[in-house]
Amino acid sequence: MDDQEFGRTHPARIHCPQCGSRRFSETGQIFALVPMSKTDWGTRLHPDGSIPVLSYQCNQCGHILLYSAKTLKRI
């Protein structure tokens, strides 16, 4: 997920896709999105391709948005 590719620069500059609000709060949690693939033997994780992300929550409806922590220069 590349924030620049989707036109996202910072949560304060976009509208919530659920309710249209512009008020977001950083949850303070950092996550890693890890790619997965399905094989004949089950699901396989690929941690070498993981992307660190920060989560932001809409103050009005609670919708969560994920942003690349590297793009926001927070790691």
KABEL-V786136 format. One record per pair of residues at least 24 apart in sequence whose C-alpha atoms are under 7 Angstrom apart, sorted by sequence separation. I is the first residue (numbers start at 0). J is the second residue. If there is no record, write none. Layout:
i: (I,I)
j: (J,J)
This chain:
i: (29,28,29,28,26,25,26,25,26,24,25,23,24,23,24,23,24,22,23,22,20,15,18,17,2,2,1,2)
j: (53,53,54,54,54,54,55,55,56,55,56,55,56,56,57,57,58,57,58,58,59,57,60,62,66,67,67,70)
